[in-house]
Amino acid sequence: MIADKKLSSKGGGWLLERPEQIFTPEDFDDTTRMIQETVRQFVEKEYRPVAEALEHGELEHNIPLLRKAGELGLLGVEVGEEYGGLDLPKTVSTVIAEALAGTGGFSVTYGVQTSIGLLPLVYWGTKEQKDKYLAKLVSGELIAAYCLTEPQSGSDAMGAKTRAELSADGKYYILNGTKMWISNAGFAHLFTVFAKTPEGLTAFLIERDTPGLRLGGEEKKMGIKASSTRQVFLEDVKVPVENVLGELGKGHKIAFNVLNVGRYKLGAGAIGGAKGALALSAKYAQERVAFGKPIAQFGLIQQKLAEMATRIFAGESAVYRTMGMIDQALSSLDKANAAEAVLAGIEEYAVEASIIKVLGSEVLDYVVDEGVQIHGGYGYSAEYEIERAYRDSRINRIFEGTNEINRLLIPGMLLRRAMKGELPLFDAAMKLQKELLEPSFEEPEDKEMAQLEGLKKLALAVLGLAALKYGKQIEEEQEVLAVAADILIDVFAAESALLRARRLGGGVYAEMAALYLYQALDRAQAAALSILPRLAEGDDMRLMASAARRLTKHDPTDLVALRRRIAQKVLEAGGYPQPKA
Amino acid sequence: MKFVAVIRQVPDGESRLKIEGGKVDLGGVTMILDQMDEWAVEEVIRLQEKHGGESVVVALGPERFEEAIRTALAMGIDRAIHLVAEGYLDPITQAEALAKVIRAEAPTLVFTGGQQADWDSQALGPALAEALAWPVVSWTTQIELEGETHAKAKHDLDEGAEVVRVALPAVFTSQQGLNEPRYPTLPGIMKAKRKELKKVPVSASSKVEILEQTIQEKSRLNKMIDGKDPVAAAHELVRLLHEEAKVI
């Protein structure tokens, strides 16, 4: 399907070929902008009045909020029209995730309903299953939960202990086991439960009032308190065989594919949250007076504001670049066997989805942390919104695959594609080896693009060396894989920021892209040098180390002046200086 | 029956305006459907929902107005007429151009915002009524049709309110409290793309020319009250608010 595409638009292809243009938020069409505005109104008019109550444990407010979202059409963005949905581009679903970010726990309720809640049914449900449940999930009449994690199995989902046994008459499966950290559990009507059958992991649709399904109490969480999170106990739960979702033993396909979708939305949501936290911080810094002037005038505050905005810009650019790639791939699909094709299209960009997940959640954690710092003592008080943002942020590095798991997946998936011959990574690595032995000392015309190329080469070199040395055992070298992942994440983010800034005609965007790239080069050099001695020895190692320095070379820049200029724009905009279309 | 809403696109009240070369620079500003016009749109949709017939939105302004027009269509208006004119036109000139189109539409009534947020002017509704030679009810907070010939409406006065019966067709302008406007649903947004939006170029010359614009700026007093003695501080705050700020 993707074979005839340009390398740069294939998943991971950007590592070998730079695209001429990328999709950016400035490319949103009117429909997307209007939907963004509708979500903004939803947040102001429906969520805001109950926000406090939700935070203080009145979780039942989630139910009318979801219904209202259903009335507005917000639950059916990725569902076909025959079930009351709108079947809109994936970009729209990320725009919504971003716009809902400020709602903290409710954004989790919404995300569970629209992603892991109803998408398994959309992609794997039989006609009968869809007829029975889908339209009601789209309207918000039914609420969904997704039960994969167990007390003893999180990231290793395949280690699930919940069992499903076929009844003697062959009409039912009998389920036994415990599910943990189940979002929406408190008010869900339909649970997608994963359990082991002799064929392997299998998904089941279980209705709330099925005898034997019992809920634990609400978990006492650090953040996202507005969301419901409970254990789900299954004791001899009889599930009719027609409620098996997808094929027996193919539950892992559902679990992993749905996670891909969740990851890019999480990245988008995190960027939305970061914008909100930056706005709070910029406002506070302008109002808070110390030593006779607003603290926004102090260098160390400006430095923080500039860093926050820069990382948001890079993260946002990476998120929507990916969405552009996915929607481009999906737009050319034959609708006849849509579900399979859509999943393959999304799977194609699983590397990017993992990158965005890690990048977005870490940008957000950085931004809320500095946000609290800018607020000083007040930031530590629950009276101030930044305190909740700080607590709500933390889960993002844990769910939808921990950032550690995702870091392993990024180079892991790239290497697997290279081995399958889908991505000519090894050819490129061989060519690179020659090039590293005979370096060119010509001054490039476009320094920034050359630096990006350098970063890509460094990532390739690390991956190539590691693959050569460890072969299949590379999975055991998690620290090495994580270094490769970090460089790859930075390359993708820096390139996205740079390509976007150039389309925006420079200004503060070019400055943010330059700042991000500068720091990416520093980080990559340090990271590469930290693991090269493990990958090579003696002269080989020294040769690689000097190549790493050369590939990340850059002239020192006055970062103080650069950050102050960026901070000025943040203060003028009262937060993230969102580019105008 | 046919109900017309006349709308404008204006800067979002929360945007920060800048002056460049003696003119307001709208470069970095978010433009929205004027809030008072939004009430007009909502009322027109409600009238149509109750009495049937057709709803039409009419706007006079530059190309960028299309966004606000789409919002009205997404809220539920049936079709739109956009009189395209770049640059500033005074309310009287605008009313004359709008009246031509509206007369041809022959609506049951016209609703528009009580005030136009961008000029801080209340002229458009009355000027439109004048140009149409129709009666006007300004600052409407309640309206009820009595058949096709009359409407009963409640509207605000400086100190109080008044209930009137007015012969139709008439022009009504909106006031806070008229309704709580809906916002577009996603299906509404999708449908709006297929609705008719007729563009009519307008060449009119303004009777008023804007020579220079400035923004009123007032710096904060930054008055700090010593809080060591909370009771004394509260007394001092009350005194300042009462005697100096004169707000309590």
Boltz contact constraints between the chains, C-beta under 6 A:
constraints:
  - contact:
      token1: [A, 31]
      token2: [B, 189]
      max_distance: 6.0
  - contact:
      token1: [A, 34]
      token2: [B, 74]
      max_distance: 6.0
  - contact:
      token1: [A, 34]
      token2: [B, 189]
      max_distance: 6.0
  - contact:
      token1: [A, 35]
      token2: [B, 186]
      max_distance: 6.0
  - contact:
      token1: [A, 38]
      token2: [B, 183]
      max_distance: 6.0
  - contact:
      token1: [A, 38]
      token2: [B, 184]
      max_distance: 6.0
  - contact:
      token1: [A, 41]
      token2: [B, 183]
      max_distance: 6.0
  - contact:
      token1: [A, 72]
      token2: [B, 185]
      max_distance: 6.0
  - contact:
      token1: [A, 73]
      token2: [B, 185]
      max_distance: 6.0
  - contact:
      token1: [A, 73]
      token2: [B, 186]
      max_distance: 6.0
  - contact:
      token1: [A, 73]
      token2: [B, 187]
      max_distance: 6.0
  - contact:
      token1: [A, 86]
      token2: [B, 186]
      max_distance: 6.0
